[in-house]
Amino acid sequence: MSATRPPSPAAASPTSPPPLAKRPVPVIFERGAPGRVGYSLPPSDVPDAPMDAIIPSRHRRARPAALPEVSELDVVRHYTALSHRNY
């Protein structure tokens, strides 16, 4: 009985797709589109208050955060693909 196994047909095939770790996963910012959101919130039932009364201006951003404009499903798919690469 031989101690080595022959390579699997998928591993030996030149047309088989590359392993998961070799496939490029686009950065999540590349998956987005301007104006796409991953959530929808119901109308607020909390009365408006001045922002300065809640958070001092020195603790607030000067401009909006650069967040990816992707749907919730795109976020799940992106991080699931990354987790498969780490496994």
PyRosetta script that sets phi, psi and omega in degrees:
from pyrosetta import init, pose_from_sequence

init()
pose = pose_from_sequence("MSATRPPSPAAASPTSPPPLAKRPVPVIFERGAPGRVGYSLPPSDVPDAPMDAIIPSRHRRARPAALPEVSELDVVRHYTALSHRNY")
pose.set_psi(1, 133.9)
pose.set_omega(1, -176.7)
pose.set_phi(2, -82.5)
pose.set_psi(2, 143.9)
pose.set_omega(2, -180.0)
pose.set_phi(3, -84.9)
pose.set_psi(3, -16.2)
pose.set_omega(3, -179.6)
pose.set_phi(4, -105.0)
pose.set_psi(4, 149.0)
pose.set_omega(4, 178.5)
pose.set_phi(5, -103.2)
pose.set_psi(5, 147.6)
pose.set_omega(5, 175.3)
pose.set_phi(6, -70.1)
pose.set_psi(6, 154.0)
pose.set_omega(6, -179.8)
pose.set_phi(7, -65.0)
pose.set_psi(7, 149.3)
pose.set_omega(7, 178.6)
pose.set_phi(8, -68.1)
pose.set_psi(8, 153.6)
pose.set_omega(8, 179.5)
pose.set_phi(9, -59.1)
pose.set_psi(9, -36.3)
pose.set_omega(9, 180.0)
pose.set_phi(10, -65.7)
pose.set_psi(10, -37.7)
pose.set_omega(10, -179.1)
pose.set_phi(11, -72.4)
pose.set_psi(11, -30.9)
pose.set_omega(11, -177.4)
pose.set_phi(12, -85.0)
pose.set_psi(12, -18.2)
pose.set_omega(12, -176.2)
pose.set_phi(13, -75.2)
pose.set_psi(13, 127.8)
pose.set_omega(13, 179.3)
pose.set_phi(14, -72.3)
pose.set_psi(14, -15.4)
pose.set_omega(14, -179.0)
pose.set_phi(15, -97.3)
pose.set_psi(15, -0.3)
pose.set_omega(15, -180.0)
pose.set_phi(16, -69.0)
pose.set_psi(16, 148.1)
pose.set_omega(16, -179.7)
pose.set_phi(17, -65.9)
pose.set_psi(17, 153.7)
pose.set_omega(17, 179.2)
pose.set_phi(18, -67.3)
pose.set_psi(18, 157.8)
pose.set_omega(18, 177.5)
pose.set_phi(19, -57.9)
pose.set_psi(19, 158.9)
pose.set_omega(19, -177.1)
pose.set_phi(20, -55.0)
pose.set_psi(20, -38.7)
pose.set_omega(20, -177.2)
pose.set_phi(21, -67.2)
pose.set_psi(21, -19.7)
pose.set_omega(21, -178.6)
pose.set_phi(22, -91.0)
pose.set_psi(22, -19.9)
pose.set_omega(22, -179.5)
pose.set_phi(23, -75.0)
pose.set_psi(23, 133.0)
pose.set_omega(23, 179.2)
pose.set_phi(24, -72.6)
pose.set_psi(24, 137.1)
pose.set_omega(24, 174.0)
pose.set_phi(25, -109.4)
pose.set_psi(25, 119.0)
pose.set_omega(25, -177.9)
pose.set_phi(26, -64.1)
pose.set_psi(26, 150.1)
pose.set_omega(26, 175.2)
pose.set_phi(27, -62.9)
pose.set_psi(27, 144.8)
pose.set_omega(27, -174.6)
pose.set_phi(28, -59.9)
pose.set_psi(28, -27.5)
pose.set_omega(28, 177.3)
pose.set_phi(29, -66.9)
pose.set_psi(29, -27.4)
pose.set_omega(29, 179.2)
pose.set_phi(30, -76.1)
pose.set_psi(30, -19.1)
pose.set_omega(30, -179.0)
pose.set_phi(31, -83.9)
pose.set_psi(31, -17.5)
pose.set_omega(31, -173.3)
pose.set_phi(32, -81.2)
pose.set_psi(32, 173.1)
pose.set_omega(32, 175.1)
pose.set_phi(33, -141.7)
pose.set_psi(33, 142.2)
pose.set_omega(33, -178.7)
pose.set_phi(34, -56.3)
pose.set_psi(34, 131.9)
pose.set_omega(34, 177.8)
pose.set_phi(35, 89.8)
pose.set_psi(35, -8.3)
pose.set_omega(35, -179.9)
pose.set_phi(36, -78.5)
pose.set_psi(36, 137.1)
pose.set_omega(36, 178.9)
pose.set_phi(37, -126.2)
pose.set_psi(37, 154.1)
pose.set_omega(37, -178.7)
pose.set_phi(38, -103.6)
pose.set_psi(38, 12.3)
pose.set_omega(38, -177.5)
pose.set_phi(39, -155.8)
pose.set_psi(39, 162.6)
pose.set_omega(39, 168.9)
pose.set_phi(40, -142.7)
pose.set_psi(40, 123.4)
pose.set_omega(40, -176.4)
pose.set_phi(41, -97.3)
pose.set_psi(41, 146.8)
pose.set_omega(41, 174.9)
pose.set_phi(42, -71.9)
pose.set_psi(42, 162.4)
pose.set_omega(42, 177.4)
pose.set_phi(43, -58.2)
pose.set_psi(43, 142.2)
pose.set_omega(43, -178.6)
pose.set_phi(44, -76.6)
pose.set_psi(44, 138.8)
pose.set_omega(44, 175.2)
pose.set_phi(45, -105.9)
pose.set_psi(45, 13.0)
pose.set_omega(45, 178.4)
pose.set_phi(46, -97.8)
pose.set_psi(46, 132.3)
pose.set_omega(46, -179.6)
pose.set_phi(47, -64.2)
pose.set_psi(47, 147.8)
pose.set_omega(47, 178.0)
pose.set_phi(48, -66.5)
pose.set_psi(48, 146.5)
pose.set_omega(48, 176.5)
pose.set_phi(49, -137.8)
pose.set_psi(49, 149.8)
pose.set_omega(49, 177.9)
pose.set_phi(50, -61.5)
pose.set_psi(50, 136.7)
pose.set_omega(50, -178.4)
pose.set_phi(51, -60.3)
pose.set_psi(51, -37.9)
pose.set_omega(51, -180.0)
pose.set_phi(52, -63.1)
pose.set_psi(52, -26.4)
pose.set_omega(52, 178.4)
pose.set_phi(53, -75.3)
pose.set_psi(53, -22.1)
pose.set_omega(53, -177.2)
pose.set_phi(54, -98.5)
pose.set_psi(54, -50.1)
pose.set_omega(54, -177.3)
pose.set_phi(55, -130.2)
pose.set_psi(55, 120.4)
pose.set_omega(55, 178.1)
pose.set_phi(56, -59.4)
pose.set_psi(56, 148.6)
pose.set_omega(56, -175.9)
pose.set_phi(57, -61.3)
pose.set_psi(57, -28.6)
pose.set_omega(57, -179.7)
pose.set_phi(58, -68.9)
pose.set_psi(58, -16.1)
pose.set_omega(58, 179.7)
pose.set_phi(59, -101.7)
pose.set_psi(59, 1.9)
pose.set_omega(59, -178.6)
pose.set_phi(60, -102.6)
pose.set_psi(60, 156.0)
pose.set_omega(60, 177.3)
pose.set_phi(61, -68.6)
pose.set_psi(61, 147.0)
pose.set_omega(61, 175.3)
pose.set_phi(62, -77.1)
pose.set_psi(62, -29.8)
pose.set_omega(62, 177.5)
pose.set_phi(63, -140.6)
pose.set_psi(63, 160.9)
pose.set_omega(63, -178.4)
pose.set_phi(64, -60.0)
pose.set_psi(64, 149.9)
pose.set_omega(64, 178.0)
pose.set_phi(65, -66.2)
pose.set_psi(65, 144.4)
pose.set_omega(65, 177.6)
pose.set_phi(66, -84.3)
pose.set_psi(66, 91.4)
pose.set_omega(66, -179.5)
pose.set_phi(67, -108.0)
pose.set_psi(67, 150.1)
pose.set_omega(67, 178.7)
pose.set_phi(68, -68.6)
pose.set_psi(68, 141.3)
pose.set_omega(68, 178.6)
pose.set_phi(69, -99.3)
pose.set_psi(69, 84.2)
pose.set_omega(69, -177.5)
pose.set_phi(70, -131.3)
pose.set_psi(70, 159.5)
pose.set_omega(70, 177.3)
pose.set_phi(71, -77.9)
pose.set_psi(71, 164.9)
pose.set_omega(71, 178.5)
pose.set_phi(72, -60.6)
pose.set_psi(72, -40.3)
pose.set_omega(72, 179.6)
pose.set_phi(73, -64.0)
pose.set_psi(73, -38.7)
pose.set_omega(73, 176.8)
pose.set_phi(74, -63.4)
pose.set_psi(74, -38.0)
pose.set_omega(74, 178.1)
pose.set_phi(75, -63.9)
pose.set_psi(75, -46.7)
pose.set_omega(75, -179.8)
pose.set_phi(76, -61.7)
pose.set_psi(76, -46.6)
pose.set_omega(76, -179.8)
pose.set_phi(77, -62.9)
pose.set_psi(77, -41.0)
pose.set_omega(77, -178.9)
pose.set_phi(78, -62.2)
pose.set_psi(78, -51.6)
pose.set_omega(78, -176.5)
pose.set_phi(79, -73.9)
pose.set_psi(79, -25.4)
pose.set_omega(79, 173.0)
pose.set_phi(80, -67.0)
pose.set_psi(80, -43.0)
pose.set_omega(80, 177.5)
pose.set_phi(81, -61.5)
pose.set_psi(81, -41.5)
pose.set_omega(81, 178.2)
pose.set_phi(82, -65.2)
pose.set_psi(82, -39.3)
pose.set_omega(82, -179.1)
pose.set_phi(83, -66.5)
pose.set_psi(83, -32.9)
pose.set_omega(83, 176.8)
pose.set_phi(84, -67.1)
pose.set_psi(84, -32.0)
pose.set_omega(84, 178.0)
pose.set_phi(85, -70.1)
pose.set_psi(85, -30.9)
pose.set_omega(85, -178.1)
pose.set_phi(86, -83.6)
pose.set_psi(86, -13.3)
pose.set_omega(86, -176.6)
pose.set_phi(87, -80.6)
pose.dump_pdb("model.pdb")
